[in-house]
Amino acid sequence: MLQWNKIGIPHKGWEYLGIIDLFEDAYPNECAVYIQCEMCGKERIRYVHLLKHAEYDGVMRVGCICASKMTNDYVTPQEKEQSIKNRMNRRRNFMKREWKFKPETGSYILRYKGEYITIMRSKFGSGYGVIYRGEQRWKYQERKISDFFTAKIVAFELFEELYKSKRQLNSNLDEMKLLGFKINH
């Protein structure tokens, strides 16, 4: 699979499309799945950087070093990979948190970063739902949430999505205050 020496494969001028963590949806004790870098042939790549080029048909799946060389950007691929690693560390720590069972409601509650997240059983008997900041999720990857572990994954995803938007809103409000705008809450 060594492409660096092949004629017709561009070495520079690639456009960065994004990154995929092959372990993102892995369950604990699940066998790891890695791929091989399509440019240099290095094996065991977990964080796959996606690149495209006008003179190449398709998307190239490469490791961080090849992505940096091919895009001539030695910052973005490393920042994206570090960001996804940080997110996975947050997720790993989140998944270790202890949920409190509330027998009166039959639900589980977690206080995380000053916010409350609820996991509850479906009133129809099978499955779980997640509630955070007024949002409800009853499905994960287009399927009913069938177990508590998956419900915790959904709780993390929902928290990340809504907490991040809340932080961004607060950041924008702080910036407006600095510029002298009066903010009414």
Order of alpha helices (4+ residues) and beta strands (2+ residues): beta-beta-beta-alpha-alpha-beta-beta-beta-beta-beta-beta-beta-alpha
